[in-house]
Amino acid sequence: MRALLFDFGGTLDFPRHWLDRFVGHYHGAGLSLSRAELDPAFAAATLAGYRAGPAIWNYSLRELVAFMVDHQIRFLSNQKMKGHPFYGEPNQLPLIGEMKHLIQSAFVEESEIGLARSRGLISTLAQEFRIGVVSNFYGNLERVLDDAGFGRIITTVADSGRLGVYKPDAGIYAAALAMLGAEARAAVMVGDSLSKDCAPARRVGMRTVWLRHADATAIEPVEADFTIDTLDELEDVLCRMG
């Protein structure tokens, strides 16, 4: 093995899907949305991020999360969900502003903790492997990784917002391998999604490691070569691969 590719969201930044994390932080800000209720708002904000293009390519993580939360709440306000303070009435604006700040700050602080934990492991692995990150992101992933101290230890960033290729399209993995100068058979993909990380990486000939979240409910067969519950288990798995 010569190369390791990692997913970003839910893998390097914090071991949980962004939607689930946002649900938790909405609860922390006093709004008890269910996952099903927030899901369409999350999807709308994600699409807005993809469509924003170069306008957000230099956003920090904090700026990106603020963008996402703003679009989520805008979507929710348009739905006029009963019992939720998203109606745009003048007397509600201070409450909405405070809620946005609480959600954004909690999400970013959690990410910073997760990234700090991952950075030590990646620094160690970078002594032996070329490291790449492959993510459905918004064009600003390199900025986010640089801000988090990964700039010198990550060789390649395959950001879908820059490449115009999105998981589960296996083309993003082929592009990442080309940028790394690595053959698929000599590379391993590590990610938290079986369908977006593991399955397409296997299609191009890579070995795969699934980072299983504590609340994972995979109902399809686990199409990954190895399963881990924390990134701390990765070094042992790589040793077993030989």
Secondary structure by P-SEA (a helix, b strand, c coil): ccbbbbbccccccccccaaaaaaaaaaaaccccccccaaaaaaaaaaaaaacccccccccaaaaaaaaaaaaaaaaaaaccccccccccccaaaaaaaaaaaaaaaaaaaaaaaaaaaaaaaaaaaaccbbbbbcccccaaaaaaaaacccccccccccccccccccccaaaaaaaaaaaccccccbbbbccccccccaaaaaabbbbbbbcccccccccccccccccccccaaaaaaaaac
